[in-house]
Structures are given as C-alpha cells and as structure tokens.
Amino acid sequence: MGHINDSDLQYLNKTVDLNAFIRIYAYFNSVIARVAKLNTEKPLLLMVLSPYPL
C-alpha cells in the first residue's frame, strides 16, 4: 500500500467533501421534486402550513 503523505490526505478530504456535497445536493433535489409533485395535487398554502415529513 505504501506510506500516506499529506497530499494524499488532502486529496482524500477533498474527495469526501465532494461526495458529501453530492449527497446533500441529491437529497435536496429529491425533496424539491417531491414538493413540486405534491404541489400539483395540493394547494401550495396547505403544503406550507402543514409540517412536511422528510
């Protein structure tokens, strides 16, 4: 495997951050898609006033 140096660790940290960002982005996209889908079935005001289950 070899010795891990600082540049490898920095690269690893950046990769983990990017993966976390992608996961968060995908999660928010799915939430927005769900809200948009519900919005076609229910009025927006009802959506805003009711607690939204995640």
N, C-alpha and C positions, 0 to 999 in steps of 0.2 A: 504493500500500500504506500509506504514511504512517509516522510516527515511532512506534517501540515504546517505551512508557514502563514504569516499574517495575510498575505494577498489571497490565499485560498479561503481563509476565514472570512475576509471581507466579501469575497465573491459569494460565499455560502450565505452570508447575512443578506446580501442584496437579492439573492435568489429566493430566500424565504420571504422577504418583504414583498417581492413581486408576486409570489404565489398567494400571499395573504391578501394583497390588493386585488388580485384577480378574483379570489373567492368572495371578497366583500362586494366587488363590483357586480359579480354574477348574482349574488344574493339580493342586492338592491334592485337589479334588473328584474328578477323573478317577482319581487314584491310589487314593483311598479306595474308589471304585466298583470298580476293578479288584481290589483286595484283597478286598472283600466278595464279588465274583463268584468269585474263586479259593477263597475260604473255604468256599463251598458245595460245591466239588469236592475240596478237600484239607483235611485237619485243620489247625486253627489253629497247633498246635505245629510242624508241618512248615513252615508259612509263616514262622513267627518264626525258626526255626533256619536256614533256607536264606536265602542272600543274595538280596534281592529286586531283580530287574532293573528299572530305571526306564525 
